[in-house]
């Protein structure tokens, strides 16, 4: 069995997404579309392309939108015929149109106002009732990357610590100029990577022991006490990646990701299903 097939991927998808309210007043942030698909699906397909096939969506705000999407996913991916002319026939017939991913998708209601750490804790408690696993992944429902997740997972297994985080350079919000000694602008970059430092890229792997750092208290924020304590215990390693990474915080970010997708060269576009 491929080791990735027994690694649940928890996707944080329950926030209100207030900074992109132009879209989220109608749908959860992870359901905002890039191309013809929600960014949530882009994320899942990227994991799937690296061998992961067990997904746990930590839902909250408008969770029904996510449930409805996956309840009808096969119809979205295939031709469909509804025929009520013969009461003896199944009214729905599916014809092959697009390949169906061989994955499991679970949507766990983790609360409307629950913070990220508590969402992870609640989802872990639900799936631990039926599943046995040693490691799990966590990511946000609004970030895309070109990093090799299989390499990050191998790194996680090799170092033996409880947690691994993908470290990426921060993106500048303003245009940056390269200037020569004579004061001439030699290059102008619209949205360059910062030249130093790394930030949380939002793609984690944890051993199940990380559950001990989490609480189901609504105010438990993953990025604060849990990760800070894990780091203080020297149980958190960084997997450095300096390629493509982009989160979708604002409408400008969404439009930027759309333009990359439209170019046909999106680094997160899966090669196979």
C-alpha positions as CSV (number, residue, x, y, z in Angstrom):
1,X,0.0,0.0,0.0
2,X,1.3,3.5,-0.9
3,X,2.0,5.2,2.5
4,X,0.3,8.4,1.3
5,X,-3.0,6.5,1.0
6,X,-3.2,6.2,4.8
7,X,-2.5,9.9,5.5
8,X,-5.7,11.9,6.0
9,X,-5.5,15.4,4.6
10,X,-7.4,17.9,6.8
11,X,-8.4,21.0,4.9
12,X,-9.4,24.1,6.9
13,X,-12.5,25.3,5.1
14,X,-14.7,26.8,7.8
15,X,-13.8,30.5,8.1
16,X,-15.9,33.5,7.0
17,X,-13.3,34.8,4.5
18,X,-14.2,38.5,5.3
19,X,-11.2,39.9,3.3
20,X,-12.7,38.6,0.1
21,X,-16.4,39.3,1.0
22,X,-17.1,40.2,-2.6
23,X,-17.3,36.4,-3.1
24,X,-17.9,34.9,0.3
25,X,-21.2,36.6,1.0
26,X,-22.6,33.8,-1.3
27,X,-20.3,30.8,-0.7
28,X,-17.5,29.6,1.6
29,X,-14.0,30.9,0.6
30,X,-12.7,27.5,-0.5
31,X,-15.6,27.3,-3.0
32,X,-14.5,30.4,-4.9
33,X,-13.7,29.3,-8.4
34,X,-10.4,29.4,-10.2
35,X,-11.2,28.4,-13.8
36,X,-14.3,26.2,-13.6
37,X,-13.5,24.6,-10.2
38,X,-13.4,25.8,-6.6
39,X,-10.0,26.4,-5.2
40,X,-10.7,23.6,-2.8
41,X,-10.8,21.1,-5.7
42,X,-7.6,22.5,-7.1
43,X,-5.9,21.8,-3.7
44,X,-7.4,18.3,-3.4
45,X,-6.3,17.4,-6.9
46,X,-2.8,18.6,-6.2
47,X,-2.6,16.3,-3.2
48,X,-4.1,13.5,-5.2
49,X,-1.5,13.9,-7.9
50,X,1.1,13.3,-5.2
51,X,-0.5,10.1,-4.0
52,X,-2.9,11.3,-1.2
53,X,-6.5,10.1,-1.5
54,X,-8.2,10.6,1.9
55,X,-9.6,14.1,2.5
56,X,-11.3,15.5,5.6
57,X,-12.8,19.0,5.0
58,X,-13.1,20.9,8.3
59,X,-16.2,22.9,7.4
60,X,-18.1,25.7,9.2
61,X,-19.5,28.7,7.4
62,X,-22.0,27.6,4.8
63,X,-20.8,24.0,5.1
64,X,-23.8,22.8,3.1
65,X,-22.3,24.3,0.0
66,X,-19.3,22.0,0.3
67,X,-21.4,19.0,1.1
68,X,-23.7,19.6,-1.8
69,X,-20.8,20.0,-4.2
70,X,-19.3,16.6,-3.3
71,X,-22.7,14.9,-3.1
72,X,-23.2,15.9,-6.8
73,X,-19.5,15.7,-7.8
74,X,-19.9,12.8,-10.1
75,X,-22.7,14.6,-12.0
76,X,-20.5,17.6,-12.3
77,X,-17.8,15.5,-13.8
78,X,-19.9,13.4,-16.2
79,X,-22.7,13.5,-18.7
80,X,-26.1,13.1,-17.1
81,X,-29.5,12.1,-18.4
82,X,-32.8,12.3,-16.5
83,X,-35.6,10.3,-18.2
84,X,-39.0,10.2,-16.6
85,X,-40.7,8.7,-19.7
86,X,-40.5,5.2,-18.2
87,X,-41.4,4.8,-14.5
88,X,-39.5,1.5,-14.4
89,X,-36.2,3.0,-15.4
90,X,-33.7,4.7,-13.2
91,X,-34.3,8.4,-13.9
92,X,-30.6,9.2,-13.7
93,X,-28.0,7.8,-16.1
94,X,-24.3,8.8,-15.9
95,X,-22.2,8.6,-19.0
96,X,-18.4,8.7,-19.0
97,X,-17.1,12.2,-19.5
98,X,-14.2,12.9,-17.1
99,X,-12.0,10.6,-15.0
100,X,-13.2,10.1,-11.4
101,X,-10.6,10.4,-8.7
102,X,-10.4,7.4,-6.5
103,X,-10.6,9.3,-3.2
104,X,-12.6,9.5,0.0
105,X,-14.0,12.8,1.0
106,X,-15.4,13.5,4.4
107,X,-17.0,16.9,5.4
108,X,-16.9,17.4,9.2
109,X,-18.9,20.3,10.7
110,X,-16.4,21.9,13.1
111,X,-18.5,24.9,14.0
112,X,-19.3,28.4,12.7
113,X,-16.9,30.4,14.9
114,X,-14.3,27.7,15.7
115,X,-10.7,28.7,15.2
116,X,-8.2,26.7,13.2
117,X,-6.6,24.6,16.0
118,X,-10.0,23.6,17.3
119,X,-11.2,22.7,13.9
120,X,-8.2,20.3,13.5
121,X,-8.8,18.8,16.9
122,X,-12.5,18.2,16.3
123,X,-11.9,16.6,12.9
124,X,-9.2,14.4,14.3
125,X,-11.5,13.2,17.1
126,X,-14.2,12.3,14.5
127,X,-12.0,10.4,12.1
128,X,-10.0,8.7,15.0
129,X,-13.2,6.9,16.0
130,X,-13.0,4.7,12.8
131,X,-9.5,5.2,11.3
132,X,-6.1,4.1,12.4
133,X,-3.3,6.4,11.1
134,X,0.2,7.5,12.3
135,X,0.5,10.8,10.3
136,X,-1.8,13.3,8.9
137,X,-1.6,16.5,6.7
138,X,-3.2,19.9,7.4
139,X,-3.6,22.7,4.9
140,X,-5.7,25.8,4.4
141,X,-8.5,26.0,1.9
142,X,-7.1,29.0,0.1
143,X,-3.5,28.4,-0.8
144,X,-1.8,26.9,-3.9
145,X,1.7,25.8,-4.4
146,X,4.0,23.9,-6.8
147,X,5.9,22.2,-4.0
148,X,6.4,18.4,-4.2
149,X,4.2,17.2,-1.3
150,X,5.6,13.7,-1.6
151,X,9.1,15.1,-0.9
152,X,7.8,17.1,2.0
153,X,6.2,14.0,3.4
154,X,9.3,11.9,3.0
155,X,11.3,14.6,4.8
156,X,8.7,14.5,7.6
157,X,9.1,10.7,8.0
158,X,12.9,11.0,7.9
159,X,13.5,13.6,10.6
160,X,11.2,11.9,13.1
161,X,9.8,15.1,14.8
162,X,6.1,15.6,15.4
163,X,5.6,18.3,12.8
164,X,6.7,19.6,9.5
165,X,5.8,22.9,7.9
166,X,6.4,24.1,4.3
167,X,8.5,27.3,4.6
168,X,8.1,29.7,1.7
169,X,9.4,33.3,1.0
170,X,6.8,36.0,1.7
171,X,5.3,37.8,-1.2
172,X,5.6,41.6,-1.5
173,X,2.3,43.5,-1.8
174,X,4.0,46.3,-3.8
175,X,6.1,46.5,-6.9
176,X,9.8,46.2,-6.3
177,X,12.6,47.9,-8.4
178,X,16.1,46.6,-9.0
179,X,18.3,49.7,-9.2
180,X,21.8,50.0,-10.5
181,X,24.6,51.9,-8.8
182,X,24.0,54.8,-11.1
183,X,20.3,55.0,-10.1
184,X,18.8,53.4,-13.2
185,X,15.9,51.0,-12.8
186,X,17.2,47.7,-14.3
187,X,14.1,45.6,-13.5
188,X,10.6,46.2,-12.2
189,X,8.8,43.3,-10.6
190,X,5.0,43.6,-10.0
191,X,4.8,41.1,-7.1
192,X,8.3,39.7,-6.3
193,X,9.3,37.3,-3.6
194,X,11.0,38.8,-0.6
195,X,14.7,38.0,-0.7
196,X,15.1,36.8,2.9
197,X,13.2,34.9,5.5
198,X,10.5,32.2,5.3
199,X,6.9,32.2,6.3
200,X,4.3,29.5,7.0
201,X,3.3,28.1,3.6
202,X,0.3,26.3,5.1
203,X,1.2,22.8,4.1
204,X,1.8,20.7,7.2
205,X,2.5,17.1,8.1
206,X,2.1,15.9,11.7
207,X,2.3,12.8,13.7
208,X,-0.9,11.9,15.5
209,X,0.8,13.0,18.8
210,X,0.2,16.6,17.7
211,X,-3.4,16.1,19.0
212,X,-2.0,16.6,22.5
213,X,-1.1,20.2,21.6
214,X,-4.6,21.0,20.5
215,X,-7.9,21.6,22.3
216,X,-11.5,21.7,21.1
217,X,-12.0,25.1,22.8
218,X,-13.4,27.4,20.1
219,X,-10.6,29.9,20.6
220,X,-7.7,27.4,19.9
221,X,-5.7,28.9,17.0
222,X,-3.4,26.5,15.3
223,X,-0.7,29.1,14.5
224,X,-0.5,30.3,18.2
225,X,-0.2,28.1,21.2
226,X,-0.1,24.7,19.4
227,X,2.6,25.5,16.9
228,X,4.5,27.8,19.2
229,X,4.6,25.1,21.9
230,X,5.6,22.5,19.3
231,X,8.5,24.8,18.2
232,X,9.5,25.4,21.8
233,X,9.7,21.6,22.3
234,X,11.9,21.4,19.2
235,X,9.4,19.2,17.5
236,X,8.7,21.3,14.4
237,X,10.9,21.2,11.3
238,X,10.7,23.3,8.2
239,X,10.8,22.0,4.6
240,X,12.1,24.9,2.6
241,X,10.6,25.6,-0.8
242,X,11.3,28.6,-3.0
243,X,9.1,28.0,-5.9
244,X,5.5,29.0,-6.6
245,X,3.2,29.7,-3.7
246,X,0.2,31.9,-3.5
247,X,-2.6,32.3,-1.0
248,X,-6.0,33.8,-1.9
249,X,-6.7,36.5,0.7
250,X,-8.3,39.1,-1.5
251,X,-10.1,39.6,-4.8
252,X,-6.8,40.8,-6.3
253,X,-5.2,37.5,-5.3
254,X,-8.1,35.6,-6.8
255,X,-7.7,37.4,-10.1
256,X,-4.0,36.8,-10.0
257,X,-4.5,33.1,-9.6
258,X,-7.1,33.2,-12.4
259,X,-4.7,34.8,-14.8
260,X,-2.1,32.1,-14.0
261,X,-4.7,29.4,-14.7
262,X,-5.7,31.0,-17.9
263,X,-2.1,31.1,-19.1
264,X,-2.2,27.3,-19.1
265,X,1.0,27.1,-17.0
266,X,-0.4,26.9,-13.5
267,X,2.3,25.2,-11.4
268,X,-0.4,23.4,-9.4
269,X,-2.2,21.9,-12.4
270,X,-2.1,18.1,-12.0
271,X,-0.5,16.1,-14.6
272,X,-2.6,13.0,-14.1
273,X,-5.7,12.0,-12.1
